Amino acid sequence: MHIADPDYINPVFAFPYRGVTIQITSDTHLGTKIYTAWVDYATGSAVAVPKAYSRNEAITRAKRWVTKKFTF
């Protein structure tokens, strides 16, 4: 598994969703473009999607992760 530079993220796209912020980063791993979704919330942040092959896939999976992990 490869996470796009976890120490210093450089989001290419970010948006609020249900009280958290989802940030999408992109990188290249073994010649393939990959996307990682980070979720920032009140007490910290987490990698919701370590690897996706499209921005839309990363967004969809991050939204599912937020819905599953947080109570609204």
Secondary structure, 3 states (H helix, E strand, C coil): CCCCCCCCCCCCEEEEECCEEEEEEEEEECCEEEEEEEEEECCEEEEEEEEECCHHHHHHHHHHHHHHHCCC
